[in-house]
Amino acid sequence: MNTNPPAPVTLRTLPWVLLAVAAFVFLAPNIDFAADLRWHDSQRFAQLALLAVVVFSLAWPGAARSLADTWALLPCWGRIALQGAFVLGFASGLLAPLPRWALLEWGQLWLLLIVVLGIAAQYRHFGRRLDQPLVLLFFATATAYAISAGSVYVVMLLVGPVYGQIFDVRELYVSFSNVRFFGHIQTMLLPFLLVPAMWWGRTRWQRIFLWSVPAIWWMLAVGSGTRGTWCALLVGVIAAWVYGGQVGRRWIKWQLGGLLSGVLCYAVFIWAVPQLLEQPVGFLHRTGDILSLSLREVLWITALDFAVQHPWLGIGPMHYAYFATRVAAHPHNAVLQWLAEWGIPAALLLTAVCAVAGLAFAGHVRRTVAEVGDRQALVLVALLAALAGAAAQAMVDGVLVMPVSQTLLVLLCGWAIGIYFAARTVRSSNMQHVILTAVTVIAAAAVAYGVAPEIGRIAEREKSYLAAHPPDTPLFPRFWTQGWISE
């Protein structure tokens, strides 16, 4: 482990990238950035603002160099695989029917990779001092969301009967255009929400407060009917059991306690209280179709067809939303999305990098969880569970598509890379520095060029689409809420 003394904090060395990402993670689920836009679109604009801040922060002296140094820490084969995949993705974007849209997504993914490297670099600089603030960030985000959901709950109970409205459980999931999008966030935050109670729950009032927020979030998980979240949380528990040692098993017991408290809260607040008040309840139960794929088989078969028809470069980044005409604007599977849109070679490279990186971090957790202090061990287990769950959910849902889940996953990945390489140092070459900077500038230009024509006409795009389709036609999100793309 890294035994060097902690570096001093100055204005120049403040973790600006991490602070910007943390601000987004806290605000995006809790603040409406643009009241005249749908949640998905307002969160996308906020994400674009975040990426702009990160790009401009690279002009700060030493920022780009530290990022390039972190890039140089990656195994040679991993750097080659990522470079090869993005070169193929760029070629695919240039040859796609709508290059502006294709290069927009290509550029966005590259900038998200830059954010990952930036977070990893700043963790390597500050070390374990960032673990506690990050856990507190997640707890604060969940607390603010729980307060919002609780406010809606009270309003529905008090005002609903006056206007003859039912108690609609769907209304509790504020700030997201779809309940499933909140499910992505639950997968990545729930593993951390009981960690403060495990650290500081000494007195009765401390335990009540520190348990109340996870209990509410588990209640929301129980009521959401989001099967992907439950599968993802189970995968996270399995990862903690296999790689987390005794600390992992203790973490699992606390998570089971959180689940039971959530079930109890659901029984009391969602079922019993409205019943006592004789208020009809609109549930989100999925028991009737718990084994169905909800038309995902159509999405997956369509993606495989695209991959077979265009094996080398795919149909172009984001172009599932151009060629596919029904069900959804993305295939609800990260690997199939890469296969269909980026081509088989790029998809294999990206999948290999993700799989090997995940297994490497899991091995690191298993080797070190018994050697570090209890607090850091809990962070390692929770981080592994969150990443494993997110990877599993990305196989059945749009974790890699939605703005909040994209950014939160970037934060988790950067955190994990920073931990893994905390004790290693390397100096990047001038060529690596120049290439990384040049590609980042190109990616930023691609994103700006892709977004500029849409500014000011997002609502118009949605109205035009809805006017051309039958009433009650839903919107299918991709980059924007109206996810289908055209010139």
C-alpha positions as CSV (number, residue, x, y, z in Angstrom):
1,M,0.0,0.0,0.0
2,N,1.1,3.6,-0.5
3,T,2.9,4.8,2.7
4,N,3.8,8.3,1.5
5,P,2.6,11.2,3.6
6,P,-0.6,12.8,2.4
7,A,0.0,15.6,-0.1
8,P,-1.0,19.1,1.2
9,V,-4.2,20.7,-0.2
10,T,-3.8,24.0,-2.0
11,L,-6.0,25.9,-4.4
12,R,-3.9,24.4,-7.3
13,T,-4.1,20.8,-6.0
14,L,-7.8,20.8,-5.1
15,P,-9.6,17.8,-6.8
16,W,-11.5,20.0,-9.2
17,V,-12.7,17.1,-11.5
18,L,-13.9,15.1,-8.5
19,L,-15.6,18.2,-7.0
20,A,-17.4,18.8,-10.3
21,V,-18.5,15.2,-10.6
22,A,-19.6,15.2,-6.9
23,A,-21.7,18.3,-7.5
24,F,-23.5,16.6,-10.4
25,V,-24.0,13.4,-8.5
26,F,-25.7,15.2,-5.6
27,L,-27.7,17.8,-7.6
28,A,-28.9,15.7,-10.6
29,P,-31.3,13.4,-8.7
30,N,-32.5,16.3,-6.6
31,I,-32.6,19.5,-8.6
32,D,-34.5,20.3,-11.7
33,F,-31.9,22.1,-13.9
34,A,-34.4,23.2,-16.5
35,A,-38.1,23.4,-15.6
36,D,-39.2,23.6,-19.2
37,L,-37.5,20.3,-20.1
38,R,-38.0,16.7,-19.1
39,W,-35.8,15.3,-16.4
40,H,-33.7,13.3,-18.8
41,D,-33.0,16.3,-21.0
42,S,-32.2,18.6,-18.1
43,Q,-29.8,16.0,-16.6
44,R,-28.2,15.6,-20.0
45,F,-27.5,19.4,-20.3
46,A,-26.1,19.3,-16.8
47,Q,-23.8,16.4,-17.8
48,L,-22.6,18.3,-20.8
49,A,-21.8,21.3,-18.6
50,L,-19.8,18.9,-16.3
51,L,-17.8,17.6,-19.3
52,A,-17.1,21.2,-20.4
53,V,-15.8,22.0,-16.9
54,V,-13.5,19.0,-17.0
55,V,-12.2,19.8,-20.4
56,F,-11.4,23.4,-19.5
57,S,-9.8,22.2,-16.2
58,L,-7.2,20.3,-18.2
59,A,-5.7,23.7,-19.1
60,W,-4.7,24.1,-15.4
61,P,-1.0,23.6,-15.1
62,G,-0.2,20.0,-14.5
63,A,-3.7,18.7,-14.8
64,A,-3.3,17.1,-18.3
65,R,0.1,15.7,-17.2
66,S,-1.3,14.0,-14.2
67,L,-4.1,12.5,-16.3
68,A,-1.6,11.3,-18.9
69,D,0.4,9.7,-16.0
70,T,-2.6,7.8,-14.9
71,W,-3.2,6.7,-18.5
72,A,0.4,5.4,-18.6
73,L,-0.3,3.3,-15.5
74,L,-2.8,1.2,-17.4
75,P,-1.4,-2.1,-18.8
76,C,0.1,-1.7,-22.3
77,W,-2.5,-4.1,-23.8
78,G,-5.3,-2.2,-22.1
79,R,-4.2,1.1,-23.6
80,I,-3.8,-0.5,-27.0
81,A,-7.3,-2.1,-26.8
82,L,-8.9,1.2,-25.8
83,Q,-7.1,3.1,-28.5
84,G,-8.0,0.5,-31.1
85,A,-11.7,0.5,-30.0
86,F,-12.0,4.3,-30.2
87,V,-10.2,4.4,-33.6
88,L,-12.7,1.9,-34.9
89,G,-15.6,3.8,-33.3
90,F,-14.4,7.0,-34.9
91,A,-14.2,5.3,-38.3
92,S,-17.7,3.9,-37.7
93,G,-19.0,7.4,-36.9
94,L,-17.5,9.0,-40.0
95,L,-19.2,6.3,-42.2
96,A,-22.5,6.3,-40.4
97,P,-25.6,7.8,-42.1
98,L,-25.7,10.6,-39.6
99,P,-22.1,11.4,-38.6
100,R,-23.0,14.3,-36.4
101,W,-25.0,12.0,-34.1
102,A,-22.5,9.2,-34.2
103,L,-19.5,11.4,-33.4
104,L,-21.5,13.0,-30.6
105,E,-21.8,9.7,-28.8
106,W,-18.2,8.7,-29.7
107,G,-16.9,12.0,-28.3
108,Q,-19.0,11.8,-25.2
109,L,-17.7,8.4,-24.3
110,W,-14.1,9.5,-24.8
111,L,-14.7,12.5,-22.5
112,L,-16.3,10.2,-19.9
113,L,-13.1,8.1,-20.1
114,I,-11.1,11.3,-19.5
115,V,-13.2,12.0,-16.4
116,V,-12.5,8.4,-15.2
117,L,-8.7,9.1,-15.6
118,G,-9.1,12.5,-13.9
119,I,-10.8,11.0,-10.8
120,A,-8.3,8.2,-10.6
121,A,-5.4,10.7,-10.8
122,Q,-6.9,12.8,-8.0
123,Y,-7.5,9.8,-5.8
124,R,-3.9,8.8,-6.3
125,H,-2.9,12.3,-5.2
126,F,-5.1,12.5,-2.1
127,G,-5.3,8.8,-1.2
128,R,-7.6,7.4,1.4
129,R,-8.7,10.8,2.6
130,L,-11.2,10.8,-0.2
131,D,-13.0,7.6,0.9
132,Q,-15.0,9.1,3.7
133,P,-16.1,12.2,1.7
134,L,-17.2,10.1,-1.2
135,V,-19.3,7.8,1.1
136,L,-20.8,10.9,2.7
137,L,-21.5,12.3,-0.7
138,F,-23.6,9.2,-1.5
139,F,-25.4,9.3,1.8
140,A,-26.1,13.0,1.4
141,T,-27.5,12.4,-2.1
142,A,-29.7,9.6,-0.8
143,T,-30.9,11.8,2.2
144,A,-31.9,14.6,-0.1
145,Y,-33.8,12.2,-2.4
146,A,-35.5,10.5,0.6
147,I,-36.7,14.0,1.8
148,S,-38.1,14.7,-1.6
149,A,-39.9,11.3,-1.8
150,G,-41.1,11.8,1.8
151,S,-42.6,15.2,0.9
152,V,-44.4,13.7,-2.1
153,Y,-45.7,10.9,0.2
154,V,-47.2,13.3,2.7
155,V,-48.7,15.5,-0.1
156,M,-50.4,12.4,-1.7
157,L,-51.8,11.4,1.7
158,L,-53.1,14.8,2.6
159,V,-54.1,16.3,-0.7
160,G,-55.0,13.2,-2.8
161,P,-58.3,12.4,-1.1
162,V,-59.4,16.1,-1.4
163,Y,-59.1,15.9,-5.2
164,G,-60.1,12.2,-5.5
165,Q,-56.6,11.1,-6.5
166,I,-55.3,7.6,-5.7
167,F,-52.0,7.1,-3.8
168,D,-49.8,6.4,-6.8
169,V,-46.5,4.8,-5.8
170,R,-45.0,5.9,-9.1
171,E,-45.1,9.5,-7.9
172,L,-42.5,8.7,-5.1
173,Y,-39.8,8.2,-7.8
174,V,-39.1,11.9,-8.4
175,S,-36.4,13.4,-10.6
176,F,-36.3,10.7,-13.3
177,S,-38.2,10.2,-16.5
178,N,-38.6,6.5,-15.8
179,V,-38.6,4.5,-12.6
180,R,-35.9,2.2,-14.1
181,F,-33.5,5.1,-14.4
182,F,-33.7,5.6,-10.7
183,G,-33.1,1.8,-10.3
184,H,-29.7,2.3,-11.9
185,I,-28.8,4.8,-9.1
186,Q,-30.1,2.5,-6.4
187,T,-27.9,-0.3,-7.7
188,M,-24.8,1.9,-7.3
189,L,-25.7,3.8,-4.1
190,L,-27.4,1.2,-1.9
191,P,-24.1,-0.7,-1.3
192,F,-22.7,2.4,0.4
193,L,-25.8,3.7,2.4
194,L,-25.3,1.5,5.4
195,V,-21.6,2.1,5.6
196,P,-22.0,5.3,7.8
197,A,-24.1,3.3,10.2
198,M,-21.4,0.6,10.4
199,W,-18.8,3.4,11.0
200,W,-20.6,5.7,13.4
201,G,-23.8,4.1,14.7
202,R,-23.0,4.2,18.4
203,T,-25.9,5.9,20.1
204,R,-29.6,5.2,19.6
205,W,-30.2,8.5,17.7
206,Q,-27.2,8.0,15.5
207,R,-28.5,4.5,14.6
208,I,-32.0,5.8,13.9
209,F,-30.8,8.6,11.6
210,L,-28.2,6.5,9.8
211,W,-30.6,3.6,9.3
212,S,-33.6,5.7,8.2
213,V,-32.2,6.8,4.8
214,P,-31.1,3.2,3.7
215,A,-34.5,1.9,5.0
216,I,-36.3,4.5,2.8
217,W,-34.2,3.6,-0.2
218,W,-34.8,-0.1,0.3
219,M,-38.5,0.6,0.6
220,L,-38.3,2.4,-2.8
221,A,-36.4,-0.6,-4.2
222,V,-39.2,-2.9,-3.0
223,G,-41.9,-0.8,-4.5
224,S,-40.3,0.0,-7.8
225,G,-40.8,-3.3,-9.5
226,T,-37.5,-2.8,-11.3
227,R,-36.3,-6.4,-11.8
228,G,-32.9,-5.3,-13.2
229,T,-32.1,-3.6,-9.9
230,W,-32.8,-6.7,-7.9
231,C,-30.7,-8.9,-10.1
232,A,-27.9,-6.3,-10.0
233,L,-28.0,-6.1,-6.2
234,L,-27.9,-9.9,-6.0
235,V,-24.8,-9.9,-8.2
236,G,-23.2,-7.3,-5.9
237,V,-23.9,-9.5,-2.9
238,I,-22.4,-12.5,-4.6
239,A,-19.3,-10.5,-5.4
240,A,-19.0,-9.3,-1.8
241,W,-19.4,-12.9,-0.6
242,V,-16.8,-14.3,-3.0
243,Y,-14.1,-11.6,-2.7
244,G,-14.9,-9.7,0.5
245,G,-13.8,-12.1,3.1
246,Q,-15.1,-11.6,6.7
247,V,-15.8,-7.9,6.1
248,G,-17.8,-8.8,3.0
249,R,-19.9,-11.3,4.9
250,R,-20.6,-8.7,7.7
251,W,-21.5,-6.2,5.0
252,I,-24.0,-8.7,3.6
253,K,-25.6,-9.2,7.0
254,W,-26.1,-5.4,7.3
255,Q,-27.5,-5.3,3.8
256,L,-30.0,-8.0,4.6
257,G,-31.0,-5.9,7.7
258,G,-31.5,-2.9,5.4
259,L,-33.7,-5.0,3.1
260,L,-35.8,-6.2,6.0
261,S,-36.2,-2.6,7.2
262,G,-37.2,-1.6,3.7
263,V,-39.8,-4.4,3.5
264,L,-41.2,-3.2,6.9
265,C,-41.4,0.4,5.8
266,Y,-43.1,-0.7,2.6
267,A,-45.7,-2.7,4.6
268,V,-46.3,0.2,6.9
269,F,-46.1,3.3,4.7
270,I,-47.1,2.0,1.3
271,W,-49.7,-0.7,2.2
272,A,-51.0,-0.1,5.7
273,V,-51.3,3.7,6.0
274,P,-53.2,4.3,2.8
275,Q,-55.4,1.3,3.7
276,L,-56.2,2.8,7.1
277,L,-57.0,6.1,5.4
278,E,-59.2,4.2,2.9
279,Q,-57.2,5.7,0.0
280,P,-56.8,3.5,-3.2
281,V,-53.2,2.7,-4.0
282,G,-51.7,2.3,-7.5
283,F,-48.8,-0.2,-7.0
284,L,-45.9,-1.1,-9.3
285,H,-46.0,-4.8,-8.8
286,R,-44.4,-7.0,-11.5
287,T,-45.5,-10.4,-10.2
288,G,-47.6,-11.0,-13.3
289,D,-44.7,-10.8,-15.7
290,I,-41.7,-11.4,-13.4
291,L,-40.2,-13.9,-15.9
292,S,-40.9,-12.0,-19.1
293,L,-38.2,-10.1,-20.9
294,S,-40.5,-7.1,-21.6
295,L,-39.6,-7.2,-25.3
296,R,-35.9,-7.2,-24.6
297,E,-35.6,-10.3,-26.8
298,V,-36.8,-8.1,-29.7
299,L,-34.1,-5.5,-28.9
300,W,-31.4,-8.1,-28.5
301,I,-32.2,-9.9,-31.8
302,T,-32.3,-6.7,-33.6
303,A,-28.9,-5.7,-32.3
304,L,-27.5,-9.1,-33.3
305,D,-28.9,-8.7,-36.8
306,F,-27.2,-5.3,-37.1
307,A,-23.9,-6.9,-35.9
308,V,-24.2,-9.7,-38.5
309,Q,-25.0,-7.3,-41.3
310,H,-22.3,-4.8,-40.4
311,P,-19.6,-6.9,-38.5
312,W,-16.5,-4.7,-38.9
313,L,-17.7,-1.2,-38.0
314,G,-21.3,-1.7,-37.0
315,I,-24.1,0.7,-38.0
316,G,-22.5,3.7,-36.2
317,P,-22.5,5.0,-32.6
318,M,-26.0,5.9,-31.5
319,H,-27.5,4.5,-34.7
320,Y,-29.6,1.9,-33.1
321,A,-31.8,4.9,-32.5
322,Y,-31.8,5.5,-36.3
323,F,-32.3,2.0,-37.8
324,A,-34.4,0.4,-35.1
325,T,-38.0,1.6,-35.3
326,R,-39.8,0.1,-32.3
327,V,-39.6,-0.9,-28.6
328,A,-36.6,1.3,-27.6
329,A,-33.8,3.5,-29.0
330,H,-31.1,1.3,-27.5
331,P,-30.8,-2.5,-27.1
332,H,-30.7,-2.6,-23.2
333,N,-27.5,-4.5,-23.3
334,A,-24.1,-2.8,-23.3
335,V,-22.2,-5.5,-25.2
336,L,-24.9,-5.9,-27.8
337,Q,-25.0,-2.1,-28.2
338,W,-21.2,-2.1,-28.9
339,L,-21.6,-5.0,-31.3
340,A,-24.4,-3.4,-33.2
341,E,-23.1,0.2,-33.3
342,W,-19.3,-0.1,-33.1
343,G,-18.8,-3.4,-34.8
344,I,-17.5,-6.8,-33.5
345,P,-13.8,-5.9,-33.2
346,A,-14.4,-2.8,-31.2
347,A,-17.0,-4.5,-29.0
348,L,-14.6,-7.4,-28.2
349,L,-11.9,-4.9,-27.3
350,L,-14.2,-2.9,-25.0
351,T,-15.7,-6.0,-23.4
352,A,-12.3,-7.5,-22.8
353,V,-11.0,-4.3,-21.1
354,C,-14.1,-4.0,-18.9
355,A,-14.0,-7.7,-17.9
356,V,-10.3,-7.9,-17.1
357,A,-10.4,-4.6,-15.2
358,G,-13.3,-5.8,-13.1
359,L,-11.7,-9.1,-12.3
360,A,-8.4,-7.3,-11.5
361,F,-10.1,-5.0,-9.0
362,A,-12.0,-8.0,-7.5
363,G,-8.7,-9.7,-7.0
364,H,-7.3,-6.6,-5.4
365,V,-10.2,-6.5,-3.0
366,R,-9.7,-10.1,-2.0
367,R,-5.9,-9.6,-1.4
368,T,-6.2,-6.4,0.6
369,V,-9.5,-6.5,2.4
370,A,-7.9,-8.3,5.4
371,E,-4.8,-6.1,5.5
372,V,-6.3,-2.6,5.6
373,G,-8.4,-1.0,8.4
374,D,-12.0,-1.9,8.9
375,R,-13.3,1.4,7.4
376,Q,-11.3,1.1,4.1
377,A,-12.2,-2.6,3.9
378,L,-15.9,-1.7,4.0
379,V,-15.3,0.9,1.2
380,L,-13.6,-1.7,-0.9
381,V,-16.5,-4.2,-0.5
382,A,-19.2,-1.6,-1.2
383,L,-17.3,-0.3,-4.2
384,L,-16.9,-3.9,-5.6
385,A,-20.6,-4.6,-5.0
386,A,-21.7,-1.4,-6.7
387,L,-19.4,-2.0,-9.8
388,A,-20.5,-5.7,-10.1
389,G,-24.1,-4.7,-9.8
390,A,-23.8,-1.9,-12.4
391,A,-22.0,-4.3,-14.8
392,A,-24.8,-6.9,-14.4
393,Q,-27.6,-4.3,-14.8
394,A,-25.9,-2.9,-18.0
395,M,-26.6,-6.3,-19.6
396,V,-30.4,-5.8,-19.2
397,D,-30.8,-2.0,-19.1
398,G,-29.5,1.3,-20.3
399,V,-26.9,2.0,-17.5
400,L,-24.4,3.1,-20.2
401,V,-27.0,5.4,-21.8
402,M,-28.6,7.5,-19.1
403,P,-26.8,10.7,-18.0
404,V,-26.9,10.2,-14.2
405,S,-26.0,6.5,-14.3
406,Q,-23.2,7.2,-16.8
407,T,-21.7,9.8,-14.5
408,L,-22.1,7.9,-11.3
409,L,-20.5,4.8,-13.0
410,V,-17.6,7.0,-14.2
411,L,-17.1,8.1,-10.6
412,L,-17.0,4.6,-9.3
413,C,-14.6,3.4,-12.0
414,G,-12.2,6.3,-11.4
415,W,-12.4,5.6,-7.7
416,A,-11.6,1.9,-8.2
417,I,-8.7,2.7,-10.6
418,G,-7.3,5.2,-8.1
419,I,-7.4,2.6,-5.4
420,Y,-5.8,-0.1,-7.6
421,F,-2.9,2.1,-8.7
422,A,-2.5,4.0,-5.5
423,A,1.0,2.7,-4.7
424,R,2.3,2.9,-8.3
425,T,4.0,5.8,-10.0
426,V,5.0,6.3,-13.6
427,R,5.8,9.2,-15.9
428,S,4.0,9.4,-19.1
429,S,5.9,10.2,-22.3
430,N,5.4,13.5,-24.1
431,M,3.9,11.5,-27.0
432,Q,1.2,10.0,-24.7
433,H,0.5,13.5,-23.3
434,V,0.1,15.0,-26.8
435,I,-2.0,12.2,-28.2
436,L,-4.3,12.2,-25.2
437,T,-4.8,16.0,-25.3
438,A,-5.3,16.0,-29.1
439,V,-8.0,13.2,-29.0
440,T,-9.7,15.0,-26.1
441,V,-9.9,18.2,-28.1
442,I,-11.3,16.3,-31.1
443,A,-13.9,14.6,-28.9
444,A,-14.9,17.9,-27.3
445,A,-15.3,19.4,-30.7
446,A,-17.5,16.5,-31.8
447,V,-19.7,16.8,-28.8
448,A,-20.1,20.6,-29.3
449,Y,-20.9,20.1,-33.0
450,G,-23.4,17.4,-32.2
451,V,-25.2,19.3,-29.5
452,A,-25.2,22.8,-30.9
453,P,-28.0,22.3,-33.4
454,E,-30.2,20.8,-30.7
455,I,-30.0,23.7,-28.2
456,G,-33.2,25.5,-28.1
457,R,-35.2,22.9,-30.0
458,I,-35.4,20.0,-27.7
459,A,-39.1,20.6,-26.8
460,E,-39.8,21.2,-30.5
461,R,-38.3,17.9,-31.4
462,E,-40.5,16.1,-28.9
463,K,-43.7,17.9,-30.0
464,S,-43.0,17.2,-33.7
465,Y,-42.4,13.5,-32.9
466,L,-45.6,13.2,-30.8
467,A,-47.7,15.1,-33.4
468,A,-46.6,12.6,-36.1
469,H,-47.7,9.6,-34.0
470,P,-50.9,8.3,-32.4
471,P,-52.0,9.7,-29.1
472,D,-50.3,8.3,-25.9
473,T,-47.2,7.4,-27.9
474,P,-44.3,7.2,-25.4
475,L,-40.9,8.8,-25.8
476,F,-38.0,6.5,-26.0
477,P,-34.9,8.1,-24.5
478,R,-31.3,7.8,-25.8
479,F,-29.2,10.9,-25.8
480,W,-32.3,13.1,-25.5
481,T,-35.7,12.1,-24.2
482,Q,-36.9,11.8,-27.7
483,G,-34.2,9.3,-28.5
484,W,-34.8,8.6,-32.2
485,I,-32.3,10.4,-34.3
486,S,-32.6,12.1,-37.7
487,E,-31.1,15.1,-39.5
